[in-house]
């Protein structure tokens, strides 16, 4: 090992003959070894023969365990076993072996020979080498032909191959070329005529003016957007089996606008990766992040959420790799990369930046645009929404003022005789009674009876209760048919016997299918109640979850109130009349929660299509109000004596006043009615507005794991848990002062010393003009990709691009 260490420190220049150009491992040697040797002696440990690895110095220089010598001894052909085997005439010894059907050409042997003689120096892959701060512009034999730096790089390569540049194009041909190159369109007859006249006076000046004119045209951004849209997998449908149409064109238009206003490309990239995380993010910056939401989505019933969350994350990782880094990352989903130094841990560490948005993994046929999403109102719609919100704010203020000013009226009511518990606004009071099956259900509000579909009745707390089987529910047609602008109260007497870990449905009134319900739902998971009002779960919804569990096997009175505010603070849960402490699960909602065009949305107890029902649970009674009951009213549901007792307790005056304002005071009730209508106006105005999926960080970071074979259901343990990170082993490390989020990732990506980002981008632009990039494999700068035809030119362009503010039009 000491010998290996010493050899590793030897400078290759010590072996160079005077005047002999150095042989490059990255550009000259590695392509030969990759084609002829790596199949048996490369990075794939599963196919490696004789334990010999030739793709790194450690393996090539290491002494053989069972025989003398090493495969390669720097500067020593005679003792380099690999070289002796290459020259061997023995079919049992020669490399590559005859059975491989691979043959080293004489020119390739000469390159390997010189490389060993010069010290067999290994170097990093060309694309992973640091981007030089300064790239020397070469001198050329012909000093008159080059007009600028690019010309010198091109001419230098031509001169080494004894070639001369093509003749200059005539004015009309030049105009046609440049117009196509910059706008993707041919010049008009008028443009040709004007240019011909200008070129006759001063060709160079006419060319400069033409380019400036073309760069200022809208078609410039449209033309250069095409390649970017392709790379970003832009489409106006979701793919998979139904391929339902959507509308991503606002993001496409953002790309065109950004290019036409010559937004610096580092900013262009940053906004698409993390525009939502920029301080004071604008609507346009949030819209830019649709870039991360352009992947395929499914709405197939029975799809597994975790499977598609993993698929969505993987798509973002792979797109990030191909678009920004020109690295093929797909294979690292299941195993370490067989050619590039990228591991599975790298893949899932990068994925951790993209997997913590409030998404479900699917899209719903009812709402189409999956959350998180962004509303894109036009000027008229924006004004309409603003006016409705102003009206809501004014009415909320008026209600608060009425509460403060209503003291005298409230005192008069207290002094008046007769104060029965108010029964206003109750819409349903259903109790299950009798024997046998729950079919016809009496309803004191006079609506059509619900159907229990033959569920058995069992003894309840005070009468009979429905016993649920998990697959069959009790429908309550006509109940809770409003939108999120409408307040209501739901009161249930129930008993949970199984205490299931996964959420089960206690009550719902929803539309859609199992890939995307929207509406109202009360769930129970491990004894914890979760109350939701949903447009698209979880990013477009409000929801709270009880911190304490309800008792198992005991009867409980569960009450859920909602004030119509579209805020999670407007959701309250009570257990046996006592308020339950809750945590906020979701707190942002827009548009309507009713989709009458998709399903019937009948309120139902204990079951939902393709969901987990309230198996072996029991419900004895249901009451529904079209307003949110006060805490005192809820207490009186449990113990009617609490109502009269409140009149003798001065500490409960405010509770009494709240009840009086909501049930009796005409001024308050009128204002509440107007407030409900004003809130409905906001929803109606939002319904007209286009929306588009965007990125948004979830309240809590979703944990990330290395998934065995890429399987979504692979075990998730602490041993395979990963944190957000990048490929520090081959590229520069993550910035110490950057946050570990997508904004920090963008900062890492656009660092001026990043070896890939600017190289990859300028190569794509070169390909836009010439049909092929300086690196022909524009989406693969890895070890199996093409070598750059003009590596110094690529580096010069990349460094010049950064040094001049990532300015595309200047480039």
Secondary structure, 3 states (H helix, E strand, C coil): CHHHHHHHHCCHHHHCCCCCCCCCHHHHHHHHHHHHCHHHHCCCHHHCCCCCCCCCHHHHHCECCCCCCECCCCCCCCCEHHHHHHHCCCCCCCCCCHHHCCCCCHHHHHHHHHHHHCCCCCCCCHHHCCCCCCCCCCCCCCCCCCCCHHHHHHHHHHHHCCCCCCCCCCHHHHHHHHHHHHHCCCCCHHHHHHHHHHHHHCHHHHHHHHHHHHHCCHHHHHHHHHHHHHHCCCCCECCCCCCCECCCHHHHHHHHHHHHCCCCHHHHHHHHHHHHHCCCCCHHHHHHHHHHHCCCCCCCCCCCHHHHHHHHHHHHHHHHHHHHHCCCCHHHHCCCCCCCCCCHHHHHHHHCCCCCECCCCCCCCCCCCCCCEEEECCHHHHHHHHHHHHHHHHHHHHHHHHHHHCHHHHHHHHHCCCCCCCCCCEEEEEECCCCCEECCCCECCCCCCCECCCEEEEECCCCEEEECCCCCCEEECCCCCCCCCCCEEEEEEEECCCCCCCCEEEEEEEECCCCCCEEEEEEEECCEEEEEEEEECCCEEEEEEECCCCCCCCEEEEEEEECCCCCHHHEEEEECCEECCEEEEEEECCCCCCCCCCCCCCEEECCCCCCCCCCCCEEEEEEEECCCCCHHHHHHHHCCHHHHHHCCCHHHHHHHHHHHHHHCCHHHHHHHHHHHHHHHHHHHHHHCCEEEECCCECCCCCCEECCHHHCCCCCCCHHHEECCCCCCCCCCCCCCCCCCCHHHHHHHHCCCCCCCHHHHHHHHHHHHHHCCCCCCCCCCCCCCCCCCCCHHHHHHHHHHHHHCCCCCCCC
